[in-house]
Amino acid sequence: MESFQHGILACQSPDSSFFSEFRELLRSMHDLWDTLPASKIIVSACDFVNGCLMEQTPAIMNMSIPNTAISWPYYLRNKTGSAAAFYKEELAGERNNYIHNRANVLHKDVIEVLEDVVNETLDAYERVTEALRGTKAYSLWMRFVNGYIAFHYLCDRYRLSDIKSFASTP
């Protein structure tokens, strides 16, 4: 995985069929999208791979985050995605994640930070939804949101179906 991006640039075949298919998918972005969105998708995908590698690097995993590094949790989160993985990470005893890192640098309780992130996410959802209401993009936004939620809920990796009873309580 560490040599994946170099392999893309050097036009070398990756070691696995997954990475071969992933490279082909990235190449196809310019067939599906205009130049700027296609480039953003490709860069974001490569950033995600970098972020995953960073999270698995012993130096990063064992790093003591100083209190002054308040932007570190946000930086890593931008590389690796959402807080939807927090539940599975918590069950696995993983503490090198966005919620724990943010709690550490802000000197807050982990549950308090999780609540903050949930509220921030809901606020952002409401702002985007309201901004797009009445536009052509609104239905695409709603499809994206529903798909994003369904993916994380249905994907066994995130284990969100374990907590489905909480979603139905008032």
Steps between C-alpha positions, in 0.01 A plus 500: 500500500786737578620492138152529348515868409852468364380207292221712354739775397760255370232298311604187685256221574392484864550183700131422542189490288334745739761766431494424131123555496536807719752650258266433208216661692711810562594513132132488403413811701591725207258303282219557748563850630628836385869568561479672840260258670689202356830635629350567845366144519841358406689722745251418778535128435879526517472711817283228652763235421767726655287555808443127546874442469567775752258347749676164472854639529646411840644850541153650458320230699733545797534875471421709805296791373602824669227731628613764254424277199134602487479465121643145490168317556336704223793440264486123545121494478515685167719220371305202627136597511221530750435418859270216392779256582520612864271226635696214342829662600381539857395134515844400369674715760647734239582838644697655214197649326335833442274499806772400746759731343260794510404421861867490591598835349181674622520346851145370471331172576477263203119476522474880510712525185292231331186700582667815363589322176149362462352846555749662260417238238126551542545878481705467181236269353227753579698789347573312177145367477354847543745653253411241234124492561318596182801436274580216262777391735261440790385154387861398428602619846221299664594190299863544607406540868268200495761290321774609740290410802383171348856402406634554851197342665492191276875444478585245770840664543349800682272289723238775510219247476605400855361828626188520287273495803636842602392649168136410560476645852357854533 
